[in-house]
Amino acid sequence: MTDYKLNTNWLRTAAIILLILGIFFRFVNLDQKIYWRDEALTSLQVPGYTISEVTQTLAESPPITIGELRKYQQINPQRGLTDTLKSFATETPEHPPLYYIIMRFWMQWFGSSVTAMRSLSAILSLLVFPSLYWLCIELFESPLVAWVAIALISISPFHVLYAQEAREYSLWTATILLASAALLRALRLNTPVSWLIYTATLALAFYTYLFSAFVAVGHGIYVIILERFRFTKKLIYYLGAAIAGGIIFLPWILVVIINLPALQRSMAWINYRFTIPELLLRWVFNTNRIFVDWNYGWSFKSPFPYLIILAVLILVGYALYFLCRQTSMRVWLFVLTLSGVTALALVLPDLIVGGGRSKILRYLIPFYLGIQLAVAYLLTVKTSGLTTNIRQQQIWKVITFLLLSAGVISCSISAYAEVWWHKSDTQDVREIVREVNQCDRPLIISDAFVSNALSLSHNLNDRVSFQLVTQPANAKIPEGFSDVFLFAASKPLRQQLEQKYQSKFVRFTDRLWKLEK
């Protein structure tokens, strides 16, 4: 028992230290990484502008300065909360409004700088820790497992990355954990009040992200199996809570249905077909990235990264096996349904009709939370000394130390990086900014999505002007500029301008072309 106390004290102390480190990583250098197009859309839509409106305005106007372009990413007193809701409802209904309503008030209080925008997500990510602790207490009935789980998620490079992004994913993580804990509590107490609390948390999850529906289905399957397919009081309460949560969410469901074409346009990019080997490779990499992420690409010059990936996969597989063998059905079934429903809902369409839904790591947050719960349970049991001998304890302590150290190293590297894998299309931003900003009166012409220009505007100086083109055939190069660039431009636009002005654009980066003088 003395050894057990020493082991548990060691784990708790390490978890507290890692929690402090995790909080630090969530707030350090918030403005360091490139503010990419998804975040720029947050800055555009939260003040109440629509993508189509801004695109039309910019396309019909003469070149505007970067300072004027930034105005579309700031709160406009003439546009209220109704305009914010309208923007998301009509153009990106896949993003429910809870996070963005909070963000609007946040922008009114703290401004629209990159640091201000991302700090809300960082603060909301702290809700993950009490929610996770509560879930582990309800599920494992062990504060020690809860502390180890907190340690794992504190320095999980994936969770840290999305805690620093001006999107809703950190809040979604918290609501998944909160609703799951509330469900387990409701099943334990089986009182009307406990089920009302579950209803409220489920509604919060729905209004944070649409894929919360998969979480609710997983909860339902869990309750049905747990009740042995009998129409018991608990199952009736669950069905009532789920239906009530759906009714609360009904206004946004109607928004999605009415604006289904907009949703299909907004999400059309996920229909790009991947081969099964490509998908398998992404699944393997993404599973590795929730524990170890050094921003390596798809091919390695040394075998070391392969060994890390293999070791993580073995650990995850063994953790799930150990969980199923060592815990009651009430425990392992919950983890499997939490993880499995979302994974299957995204993987099966990709395999059957094609697409890239399952390769997007942030879509699979419930799946990866289940994996982290299983790994936390495995490490707790193996290092606490209750089921292992001294030699095995030492081996598992080393494994735990290496896994946690890899997370800390990953977060340390990421904290000071400007570009990471989840914003890979911004790799050339620094080169673009350096080249354009050194010019006297530069002009950037583009026919790409306006979000690309909005993203770039955070790094360009006020001498730069921008011209958006929607019809390449009508494109012109205005006079009065020292240098002319094409940014993320289509081939027809480049060819049209070269032919029209008998000139040539020279490639500078993957997305930047410069007009030869």
N, C-alpha and C positions, 0 to 999 in steps of 0.2 A: 504493500500500500504506500510505503514511503517512496519507492521508485516511481509509482504511478503519479504521486503528487508532484515529484520533481519533473517528470515528463510533461505533465499537464501545465505546470508553471512555466516551463520552457516554451511550450507552444503558445500559451497566452501572451507571454512577454514578446515573443517574436511577432505574434499577430498584431499587437498594439503598435509595435515599431513600424511594421509594414503598413498599417492603417494610416499612421502619420505620414509615412513616405507617399502613400497613395494619394492622400489629400494634397500634399505638396505637388506631386506630378500633375494633378488635375488643374492647378492654378498657375504653374510656372510657365512663362513665355506664351501666354495666351495669344499674343499677336505675332508669334514667330512663324507659324506655318501659313502658307499661302491661303488666302480667303477665297475658296474655290466657288464654282458656279452655283452649287446647291445652296451654299450659305448666302451668296449674293441674291438668290431668289427669295430667301427669308427676308433679307434687308429690303427687297423691293416690294414684296407682297404684304408684309406686316404693316407698313404705313398706308396701305390701301390702294396701291397701284396694281394694274394688271399687266401681264407680259405683253399681250396683244396691243394694249393702249400705248405703252412705252415704245414698243417696236414701231408702231405706226407713226407716232410723234417724231421719233428720231429719223425715220426713213424720209419723212416729208420735210424735215427742217435742214437748214445748212449745217455745216460742221459745228459741233458744240465743244466747249472745253471740257476737260476731265472734271473740273470743279462743278460744272453744270450737270454732268452725268451723275455725280455723287448725290445730287439733290434728290434723285429718285430713290435713294436708299436712306432717307431721313424722314422723320415724322413731319407730316404736313398738317397744320392745324385745320385746314379746310376738309380734311378727310378723316372720318371717324372709324370707330370699331366696326360699323356696318360695312364700310368699304373694305376693311380687312377680311371680314367673313365672306364678302362677295368675291373677292379676288381668289381666295382658296376654293370656294365652292364652284366657281365657274371654270377655273383653269387647272387646279390641282386638287380635286376632291379626294384623292388618295391620302391626303394629309388632313386628318380631323383637326378641329380648331383649338383644342385646349392649350397646347404648348404655345401656339401663336398668339392667343389672346393674352396669356401671361407675358409673352415677349413684347407685345405692344405697350403694355404699361411699363415694362422694363425700359424700353427705348425712350419713353416719355420722361422717365426719371433719370436715366443714366447716359442717354445719348446713343449714337449709332456707330461708335468706333468699333474696330474689330475686337478689342479687349472687352468692351461693354457687351457686345452681342454674344460672345462666347462665354462670358462669365456666368450668364444665367444657366446654361447647360451644366457648367462645372458645379454650381451651387445645387442644382436639382439632382445631380449625380450623387450627392451626399445622402439623399433619401434612400439610396440603394442599401446602405449599411444597416440602419435599423430595420428595414423591411426584410433584409436577408437574415438578420439575427432572429427576428420573429418567426420567419419561415422555418429555420433550422430547429428552433425550439419546438415548434408544433410538429415537425416531421420526424426529427431524430431524438427529441427530448434530451438534447445534450448541448449545453452551452459551449463545450469544447469544440464540437463539430462546427458550431456557429462561428467561433473565433477563427478556426482554420479556413472556413469558407470566406469570411471577411478578408483574411490575409490573401487568399488566392485572387479574389476579385479586386482588392485594393490595388495590386500591382499587375493586374492583367493588362497587357498592352492594348488589347482590343477595347476594353471598357474605358481606359484612360483616353484613347484616341477619340472616342465618341462623346466623352465628357467634355471635350474641348471643341466641339463642333456646334455651330448655331443651328441645330436641328433637334428633333424631338426624341432622339434615341436613348439618351440617358434617362429622361422622364419615363419613357416606355419600359425600360428595364426595371425601374422602381415600381411602376404600377403592376407589372407582371408578378413581381415578388410579393407585393402587398396583397393583390387579389388571391394569390395562391395561399398565402398565410391565412387570410381571412376565410378561405374555403375550409382549410384544415381545422381552424378554430370552430367554424360553424358545424362541421361534422362531429367534432368532439362535444360541443355543448348542445347542439341541436335545439336552440331556442330561436324564437322569432327575431329577437334583437340581433343575434349573431348572424342570421341570414340576411337581415337588412344591411348590416355592415358589409357583408360579401357583395350584395347587390350594388352598393355605392362604390366599392373598389372596382368592381367589374365595369361599371359605367365609366369610371375614370380611365380605365385601361382602354375601353372602346373609343373614348373621345381623344385619346392620345395617339393611337395607331390602329389602322384597320385590321392588321394581322392579329390583334387581340382576340378576334373571333376564333382563331385556331386554338388559342389558349383556353377559351371558354369551352370549346368542343373537347379538348383534352381533359378539362375538369369534369365534363359530363361523362365521358367514357370511364374516367376513374371512379366516379360515384356509382355508375351503373354496375361496373364489375365488382366494386367493393360491396355493394348491396346484393350481389349474386343475381342480378337481373330481376329482382323483385321490386314491386311497386311499393316501397316502404315510405315511411314518413320523411326520412332524409332525402330520398330521391324526389319526393313531391316538393319539399322545400327547395331543393336545388333547381328543379324545373321552374318553380315560381320565381326564384331569384334571377335565373338566367333570362326568363321572359321579361321580367321587370327591367333588368339591365338593358335588354334589347329595346324595350319600349322607350326608355329614357334616351337611348341612342337613335331612336327612329327618325328624328328630324334630319340627322346627318345621313342616315341610310337613304332617305328620300332625295337628299342633295346628290348623293352618289348616283342614284338611279336616273335622276333628271339630267345630270351632266355626265352620263356614261361615255359619250363620244370624247369629251375632254379628258376623261381618265384614260381612255384607250390611247389617245394621242400622247398624253404625258408619259405613259408607261410603255410606249411602243418599242423602246430600245431593248426591253427584256426579251423580245421575241427573236432576237438574233440567235441563230442555231449554233450550238456547240456540239462537238462529238462527245461520245461517252468518255473516252480517255481524257479529253479536256475538262469535262465536268468532274471526273474522279480526281484529277490533279488539283483542281480548285478546292474540292471538299477536303482533301488531305492538307493542303496549305492553310485553309481557313481554320481547321481544327487545331493545327499547330499554333496559329497566330493568337489564340486566346490565352496561351501560356508563354510562348516565345516568339518574338517578332523583331528581327534585326533588319527588316526591310530588304531582305534578299529577293531576287527575282525568281525566274522559272528555271534557270540552269546555273550550276555551280562548278567552279574550277577545282574544288576540293571535296572530299567525301564527308567532311565534318557536318555541314548542314543536313545532308541526308541522314546521318546518324541521329541528329537531334530530332528530326521529323519522325523517324522510325521509333525512337525511344518514347516520344510523346504519344504516338498512336498506340503503342503497346501498353503504356500506362493507362490511357483512356479506356482501352478495351478491357484491361484487367480490372479497372475500377468499376465498370458497369457489371462485369461478371461477379466481382466480390460483393457488390451491393445486392445483387439478386440472390446470391447464395447465403449471405449473412444477415439479411434483414427480413422483416415480415413483409407480406404482400402489401400491407398498407403503405410501407415506405417505398419499396422498389417500384411498385406500380405507379405511384405518383410521379417519380422521376422519369419513368419511361413514357408516360402519357404526356407529361409536360414537354418533353423533348420530341417524342415521336410524331405527334400529330402535326406540328408545324413543319417538321422535316419532310414528312410524307406529302403534305399539301403542296410543297414547293418542288420536291424532287420528282414526283410522279408526272406532273405535267411536262417537266423538262425532258423526261425520258420518253414520254408518249407522243407529245406534239411538238417538242422542241422548245428552246428558249433558255434563258440564263437566270431564272429566278433563284435557283438554289445555290448559285455561285456568289450571290451578294450576301456577305457575312452579316450585315446589320439586319437583314430580313429574318435571320435564323437565331436571333437572340434567345428565345425560349429554349431552343435546342442546346445551345452552348451553356446556358445557365444550368440545365439538367446535368450536363457533363461535369461542370465545375462542382455541383453538389455531390456527385458520385466520387469525384477525386478527393474532395474535402473529407468525406466519410472514410475513404480508404486510408488516407494519410493519418487521420486522427486515430483510427483503430490500430494501425500498424506501428505508430510511434509512441502510443500511450502506454504500452507494456501489458495490457490486459490479455491479449491473445497471441503474443509473440515472445520468443525468448530474447535474451540479451543480444545475441549476435544479429538476429533478424531486426531487432529494434535499431541497432546501430546502422545497418544497411538502409533501413527505411528513413532514418534521420538524414543520412547522406542524400538519399533521393529527394526528400523534402527540401533540404537545403539547396540542392542544385536546381530544383524546379522553381523555388521562390527567388533564388539568385538570378536565374535566367529572366524572370519577369522584371526584376529590379533593373538589370542591365538593359533590357529592351526599352523600358520606360525612360531610362537615363539617356539612351541614344536618341530616342524619339523626341524627348523634351527639347533638344537643341537643333532639331532638323527642320528645314524649311518645307520640305516635301516628303510625304510618306506614300506608301503603296495605295492607300485608299483615295489619294488625289493624284494618281499617276499622270493624268492629262495636264497637270500643271508643272511638269518637270522643267519646262523651258521658260517659266515666267521670269526668273531672275535674269536670264540672258536677254529676254525681250525688254524688260524694264531698263536694264543697263544700257542697251543700245538706243532705245527711244529717248530716254531721259537726257542723254548727252547731246541731243540735237537742239538746235536753236528754236525752230518753230515746226515741230513735227506734226504730221497728220496720219492717223490710222484709219484705214478703210476696211470694213468687214461686212460680210453677209451672213455671218454665223449667228447663232442664237444670242440675243441681247445679254443673257446672263454671263456669257464669256467676257464681254466688254465690261460689265458691271464688276466682275471679279477682278479684272485687270486694273480697274480704276483706283483700287486701294493702294497701288504701288507706283502709279505714274504721277509725275508732277503736273502742276497747273498749266504749264506751257503747251502741253499736248492737247491736240484737238482730235475729235472722233467723228467719223461719218458712217452711219449704218446704211446699208444698201439692201433692198428687198428684191429688186429686179436688176440682175446683172446687166441686161441689155441697155438699161438707162443710166448706167454708172458713169460718173464724171469725176475728173480730178480737178478740184478748185485751185485757183491760183493763190499765191501768197504764202506758201509753205516751203520751208527749207528742205524738208525730207518727207517722202511719202512711203508709207508702209501698208502692206496687206496683212491683216491678222485673221487667222483661222478662216481664210477665204476659200471659196469653192474654186475649182478649176475654171468653170465658165466665166467667173468674175475676173480672174487673172488674165485669161485669154482675151476677154473683151477689152480690157484696159490696155493691154499690150498692143492689140491690133488697132485700137482707136487712136492711140497716141504714138504709135510706131516706136515703142520703147520696150524695155525688158525689166521684169522683176527678178531679182536674185534671191535665192533662198538663204535665209539667215539662220532660222531654227525650223523645227518641224511645223510650226504654226505661223512663222513670221517671214514675209517677203519684203524686200526693199527695192524701190524703184531706182534703177541706174540713172545717174545724172548724165 
